[in-house]
Amino acid sequence: MARLTGRVLLIDCRETRRMKISLRNNGSVLVVMELLFLLLAITLLRNTFVPDSVAVTTVVAVWIILIAASYVAGEFESTARANFGLTLRTQAAFGLAYAGYSILHGLWHWCEPVTVKFWLMLWVYLNVLAPVIGLCLRYLTRQPVLLVTDLHFTKTRLLRWWGFECMEVIMLEDLPAWLKANSDDRGHIAKYDTIIVDCSDPKTDHVVAGLSGDYFVDFIGVPSFKMLTYLLGPHPRPIASYSLSGVGRRLKRVVDLVLSGLAIIILSPVYIVTSIIIKLDSPGPVFYRHRRLGRNMRELRILKFRTMHRDADKRLKALLDSDPALKQEFEEKFKLTHDPRITRVGKFLRKFSIDELPQFFNVLAGQMSFVGPRPIVDDEVKYYKEHSLVMFRVPPGATGRWQVSGRSDTSYDARVAMDTSYVQEWTFWEDLKIILKTPQAVLMRKGSY
């Protein structure tokens, strides 16, 4: 049951438990489920309208090309709105997929010809059935949110179909005070990952955009609280002082998926051999899940090969307590040039950055990007705060400016400046340059320890 306290609408906690609201940060799970339904639809359509087809590669090729085309066109950019439907994005994705498969069919004989009926029914699925499936999935994977509105207090049930469970409802004029009361000194809001804003009044966008620069939470603007508008547009959209949209950033995500997927497949023998060597060298697990901060200062666990002894933290504390010079070095760089915690195999893995190869799984999951700011621990935020916290507007990267510019041989201030300028000056071509420079930086081993 909902109750109004002052000008804040609260949802009863017992009712919330009965609703079985899903875990927060469910965007990746939602996208995966939608893509699996898409794969199922393509398989059924192939069996029905291309009965002579026998190659599995036909289904897989159509699926992968359609996913890539959808990302480029703007689908899956935000789980705040429906993916596919009678929109220009979907028509562009379908057109790109059709053209892409036609070209691939001419180059690769394993991609069999498919009928016009197949493409017609796939268009019907994307424009009619996929949005309905998306609504049902969003209802089942709702995330808790704050709703900011002056007019639509009764629309909380509708928002459930859009994937949002409104735990609180406040008025726009109360938003600044709410943000201040529910954030820490860095602007991080732990209570919610997403705040839904009623943007029926266009002026609201400017008000919220002005506030968004000081807080690390996703603001989603809803221009209309009607189901037809949600499906056809204008759609719910991010509100931010720093833009995260655009074709370039969608291409960035496509590159992340392609490169990380290929890297995992090609490097699978390296993963196996490295795992065996680590187990033989020292007791302990093969992988180490390092706690770092990601986009919007949300905690993430970065996957790495273990390069330290199991009691590394105890060794570090004892070492720093006994040697003031090493303590000063660690406080300046958060690293030691000659670290006694590192195993014999760990030294080799770090020299060639092999310990960081499992991060491709984080990239594939969307927690990281192939190129981006260096992921940092919570204790390092104070150093970035003196410059800018804009780096937390984007996912951290497996490689970046710092990694190809000397790494640990650079000063900490230079490292912070590189991460900050990368985000502020980002271009897709800059990412490509960094990707091409990374192999050389790894082989030269400059600053890797």
C-alpha positions in Angstrom: 0.0 0.0 0.0 1.2 3.5 -0.8 0.9 6.4 1.6 1.6 10.1 1.3 4.0 11.6 3.9 4.2 15.3 3.5 4.8 15.7 -0.2 6.6 12.4 -0.6 4.7 9.3 -1.6 6.2 6.1 -0.1 5.6 2.5 -1.1 4.9 0.0 1.7 7.9 -2.3 2.1 5.8 -5.4 2.6 4.1 -4.8 -0.7 7.5 -4.3 -2.3 8.6 -7.8 -1.1 5.4 -9.3 -2.5 6.1 -7.7 -5.9 9.5 -9.5 -6.0 11.3 -6.6 -7.6 14.4 -7.8 -9.4 18.0 -6.9 -8.6 19.3 -3.5 -9.4 21.4 -3.0 -12.5 19.3 -5.5 -14.5 19.9 -3.8 -17.8 22.4 -6.4 -19.1 20.1 -9.3 -18.1 17.2 -7.6 -19.9 19.1 -7.1 -23.1 20.4 -10.7 -23.1 16.9 -12.1 -22.7 15.6 -9.9 -25.6 18.4 -11.1 -27.8 17.7 -14.8 -26.9 14.0 -14.2 -27.9 15.3 -12.7 -31.1 17.4 -15.7 -31.8 14.5 -18.0 -31.2 12.3 -16.0 -33.5 14.9 -16.1 -36.3 15.2 -19.9 -35.9 11.5 -20.5 -36.1 11.1 -18.2 -39.1 14.0 -19.9 -40.9 12.4 -23.4 -40.3 9.0 -22.1 -41.4 9.8 -20.0 -44.4 13.2 -21.4 -45.6 12.5 -25.2 -45.2 15.4 -26.2 -47.5 17.9 -24.4 -45.3 20.2 -26.7 -43.4 23.1 -24.5 -42.3 23.0 -23.2 -38.7 25.3 -20.4 -39.8 22.4 -18.8 -41.6 20.5 -18.3 -38.3 23.6 -17.2 -36.5 24.7 -14.8 -39.2 21.3 -13.1 -39.4 21.2 -12.8 -35.6 24.7 -11.3 -35.2 24.2 -8.9 -38.2 20.8 -7.8 -36.8 22.3 -7.2 -33.3 25.2 -5.2 -34.8 22.8 -3.1 -37.0 20.5 -2.5 -34.0 23.3 -1.2 -31.9 24.5 1.1 -34.6 20.9 2.4 -35.2 20.4 3.1 -31.5 18.5 0.1 -30.2 19.7 -1.3 -26.8 21.2 2.1 -26.0 19.0 2.5 -23.0 16.7 0.0 -21.2 14.5 3.0 -20.2 12.7 2.7 -23.5 11.4 -0.2 -25.7 13.7 -1.9 -28.1 12.3 -2.3 -31.6 8.8 -1.2 -32.7 7.4 1.1 -35.3 10.3 3.5 -35.0 12.9 4.9 -37.4 15.6 3.1 -35.3 14.0 -0.3 -36.0 13.5 0.4 -39.7 17.2 1.5 -40.0 18.3 -1.6 -38.1 16.2 -3.9 -40.3 17.5 -2.2 -43.5 21.1 -2.4 -42.4 20.7 -6.1 -41.4 19.1 -6.9 -44.8 21.9 -5.2 -46.7 24.6 -6.7 -44.5 23.3 -10.3 -44.9 22.9 -9.8 -48.7 26.6 -8.8 -48.9 27.7 -11.7 -46.7 25.7 -14.2 -48.7 27.5 -13.1 -51.8 30.9 -13.6 -50.1 30.3 -16.7 -48.0 28.4 -19.8 -49.4 27.6 -21.0 -45.9 25.1 -18.1 -45.6 22.2 -19.6 -47.6 19.7 -17.5 -49.5 16.5 -16.7 -47.5 13.1 -15.9 -48.9 11.2 -12.6 -49.0 8.6 -14.1 -46.7 11.3 -14.7 -44.1 12.4 -11.1 -44.2 8.8 -9.9 -44.2 7.9 -11.9 -41.1 11.1 -10.9 -39.4 10.0 -7.3 -39.9 6.6 -8.1 -38.4 8.3 -9.6 -35.4 10.6 -6.6 -34.8 7.8 -4.1 -35.2 4.9 -5.9 -33.4 5.9 -8.8 -31.3 9.3 -7.7 -30.0 7.9 -4.6 -28.2 5.3 -6.7 -26.5 7.9 -9.2 -25.4 10.0 -6.3 -24.2 7.2 -4.9 -22.1 6.6 -8.3 -20.4 10.3 -8.7 -19.7 10.5 -5.2 -18.2 7.5 -5.9 -16.0 9.3 -9.0 -14.6 12.7 -7.3 -14.2 11.6 -4.0 -12.6 14.2 -1.8 -10.9 13.4 0.4 -7.9 13.3 4.1 -8.8 12.4 7.6 -7.5 9.7 9.3 -9.5 9.8 13.1 -9.8 6.5 14.6 -11.0 4.0 17.3 -10.3 1.1 15.9 -12.3 1.3 12.1 -12.6 1.3 10.7 -9.1 -1.1 7.9 -10.2 1.0 6.5 -13.0 3.2 4.3 -10.9 1.4 1.1 -12.1 2.0 2.1 -15.8 5.7 2.6 -15.1 5.9 -1.1 -13.9 5.4 -2.2 -17.6 8.3 0.1 -18.5 10.6 -1.7 -16.0 10.3 0.8 -13.1 9.0 0.2 -9.6 8.4 3.6 -8.0 9.5 3.4 -4.4 9.1 7.2 -3.7 7.3 10.0 -5.6 8.3 13.6 -5.0 7.6 16.9 -6.6 10.1 18.7 -8.9 10.7 21.6 -6.4 11.7 19.0 -3.8 14.3 17.3 -6.0 17.3 19.5 -5.1 16.7 19.0 -1.4 16.2 15.2 -1.9 19.4 14.9 -3.8 21.4 16.7 -1.2 19.9 14.7 1.6 20.5 11.3 -0.1 24.0 11.8 -1.5 27.5 11.7 -0.1 30.1 14.5 -0.4 31.1 13.2 -3.8 27.5 13.2 -5.3 27.1 9.5 -5.2 23.5 8.3 -4.5 23.4 4.8 -3.1 19.6 4.6 -2.7 18.7 4.3 -6.4 20.5 3.8 -9.7 17.8 5.6 -11.7 15.5 8.7 -11.1 12.5 9.0 -13.4 11.6 12.6 -14.2 8.2 13.8 -15.6 9.2 16.0 -18.6 5.7 16.9 -19.7 6.9 20.5 -19.3 10.0 21.0 -21.6 11.5 23.4 -19.0 12.0 20.5 -16.7 14.8 19.1 -18.9 16.9 22.2 -18.3 16.3 22.2 -14.5 17.3 18.5 -14.1 20.2 18.8 -16.6 21.6 21.6 -14.4 21.4 19.3 -11.3 22.7 16.1 -13.0 26.2 17.4 -13.3 26.7 17.2 -9.5 25.2 13.8 -8.9 26.1 10.2 -10.1 22.8 8.7 -10.9 20.9 8.1 -14.2 18.1 10.7 -14.8 15.5 9.5 -17.2 13.0 11.9 -18.7 9.5 10.7 -19.6 7.8 13.2 -22.0 4.5 11.4 -21.9 2.8 8.9 -19.6 0.9 7.0 -22.4 1.6 3.5 -23.5 1.3 4.4 -27.2 3.8 7.2 -26.9 6.2 5.0 -25.0 6.1 2.5 -28.0 6.1 5.0 -30.9 7.8 8.1 -29.4 8.8 10.4 -28.1 10.6 7.9 -25.9 12.0 8.2 -22.4 15.5 9.5 -22.7 18.5 10.2 -20.5 18.9 13.7 -19.1 22.5 14.7 -18.4 24.8 17.7 -18.6 27.3 15.3 -20.2 26.0 13.5 -23.2 26.5 9.7 -23.5 24.5 9.2 -26.7 25.3 9.5 -30.4 26.3 7.2 -33.2 30.0 7.3 -32.2 29.2 5.9 -28.8 27.0 3.2 -30.2 29.8 2.2 -32.5 32.1 2.1 -29.4 29.8 -0.5 -27.9 29.8 -2.6 -31.1 33.6 -2.5 -31.1 33.6 -3.5 -27.4 31.4 -6.6 -28.2 33.3 -7.6 -31.3 36.8 -7.2 -29.9 36.1 -8.7 -26.5 34.3 -11.7 -28.0 37.1 -12.3 -30.5 39.7 -11.9 -27.8 38.1 -14.4 -25.5 37.9 -17.0 -28.3 41.4 -16.4 -29.6 43.1 -16.2 -26.2 41.3 -19.2 -24.7 44.5 -21.4 -24.9 46.3 -18.6 -23.0 43.5 -18.6 -20.3 43.9 -22.4 -19.8 47.7 -22.4 -19.7 47.9 -19.4 -17.4 45.3 -21.0 -15.0 47.4 -24.2 -14.7 50.6 -22.3 -14.1 49.0 -20.1 -11.4 47.7 -23.2 -9.5 51.1 -24.9 -9.7 53.0 -21.8 -8.6 51.2 -20.8 -5.3 48.2 -21.8 -3.3 45.0 -19.9 -3.9 42.3 -19.2 -6.6 43.2 -18.7 -10.2 41.1 -15.5 -10.6 41.0 -12.4 -8.4 37.9 -10.2 -8.3 39.2 -6.7 -7.6 36.7 -4.2 -6.2 36.7 -1.0 -8.3 34.4 1.9 -9.1 32.6 2.0 -12.4 30.2 4.3 -14.1 28.2 6.5 -11.7 30.6 5.3 -8.9 28.8 2.0 -8.8 31.0 -0.8 -7.4 32.1 -3.5 -9.8 34.3 -6.5 -9.5 37.0 -6.6 -12.2 38.2 -10.1 -13.1 42.0 -10.6 -13.2 44.4 -13.5 -12.9 45.7 -13.7 -9.4 49.3 -12.4 -9.2 49.7 -12.0 -5.4 49.9 -14.4 -2.5 46.7 -15.2 -0.6 47.8 -13.1 2.4 48.7 -10.1 0.3 46.8 -7.6 2.4 48.6 -8.7 5.6 52.0 -8.5 3.9 51.3 -5.0 2.6 50.2 -3.7 6.0 53.3 -5.1 7.7 55.5 -3.8 5.0 54.1 -0.2 5.1 54.1 -0.1 8.9 57.9 -1.0 8.9 59.1 1.2 6.0 57.9 4.9 5.8 59.5 5.3 2.3 57.5 2.5 0.8 54.4 3.8 2.6 54.9 7.2 0.9 55.4 5.5 -2.5 52.3 3.5 -2.1 50.2 6.6 -1.1 51.5 8.5 -4.1 51.0 5.8 -6.8 48.9 3.1 -5.1 51.6 0.7 -6.3 55.1 -0.4 -5.3 57.9 -0.8 -7.8 59.2 -3.9 -6.0 56.1 -5.4 -4.4 56.8 -8.4 -2.1 53.2 -9.5 -2.4 53.6 -10.5 -6.0 54.3 -14.2 -6.8 57.0 -15.4 -9.2 54.5 -16.1 -11.9 52.7 -12.9 -11.1 55.7 -10.8 -12.0 55.8 -12.3 -15.5 52.0 -11.9 -15.9 52.2 -8.2 -14.9 55.1 -7.5 -17.2 53.1 -8.5 -20.2 49.7 -7.5 -18.8 48.5 -11.1 -19.1 46.9 -10.7 -15.7 44.4 -8.3 -17.2 43.1 -10.5 -20.0 40.1 -11.8 -18.0 38.8 -8.2 -18.1 37.4 -8.9 -21.5 34.6 -10.7 -19.8 33.8 -7.5 -17.9 33.8 -5.7 -21.3 31.5 -8.3 -22.8 29.1 -7.9 -19.9 29.0 -4.1 -20.4 30.6 -3.3 -17.0 33.7 -1.9 -18.7 34.6 -0.7 -22.2 37.6 -1.7 -24.3 39.0 1.8 -24.1 38.2 4.2 -21.2 39.6 5.7 -18.0 41.6 3.5 -15.7 39.3 1.8 -13.1 40.2 3.0 -9.6 39.5 2.1 -6.0 37.4 4.1 -3.6 40.5 5.6 -1.8 41.6 7.2 -5.1 38.5 9.3 -5.6 39.9 12.1 -3.5 42.7 12.7 -6.0 40.3 12.8 -8.9 37.9 15.1 -7.1 40.6 17.9 -7.1 40.5 17.8 -10.9 37.1 16.5 -12.1 34.9 13.4 -11.5 33.7 13.4 -15.1 35.5 10.1 -15.6 32.6 8.4 -13.7 30.2 9.4 -16.4 31.5 6.5 -18.6 32.5 2.9 -18.0 36.2 2.3 -17.1 38.4 0.8 -19.8 40.6 -2.3 -20.2 43.1 0.0 -21.9 43.3 3.8 -22.3 45.5 6.8 -22.5 47.4 6.0 -19.3 48.1 2.4 -20.4 49.7 3.5 -23.7 51.5 6.5 -22.2 54.0 5.0 -19.7 51.6 3.5 -17.2 53.2 3.4 -13.7 56.2 5.5 -14.9 53.9 8.6 -15.0 53.0 10.7 -12.0 49.6 10.3 -10.4 48.6 13.9 -11.3 49.4 13.1 -15.0 47.4 9.9 -14.7 44.4 11.8 -13.4 44.7 14.5 -16.1 44.9 11.8 -18.8 41.7 10.1 -17.6 39.9 13.4 -17.3 40.9 14.7 -20.7 40.0 11.4 -22.4 36.4 11.7 -21.3 36.1 15.4 -22.0 37.7 15.1 -25.5 36.4 11.7 -26.5 36.2 10.7 -30.1 35.7 7.3 -31.8 38.9 7.8 -33.7 40.9 8.4 -30.5 39.7 5.0 -29.3 40.9 3.3 -32.4 44.3 5.0 -32.0 44.6 3.7 -28.4 43.6 0.2 -29.5 46.3 0.2 -32.1 48.9 1.5 -29.7 48.1 -1.0 -26.9 49.9 -4.1 -28.4 53.1 -2.1 -28.7 52.8 -0.7 -25.2 52.3 -4.2 -23.8 55.3 -5.6 -25.7 57.6 -2.7 -24.6 56.5 -3.3 -21.0 57.2 0.3 -20.1 55.8 1.1 -16.6 54.4 -2.4 -16.1 55.1 -3.7 -12.7 
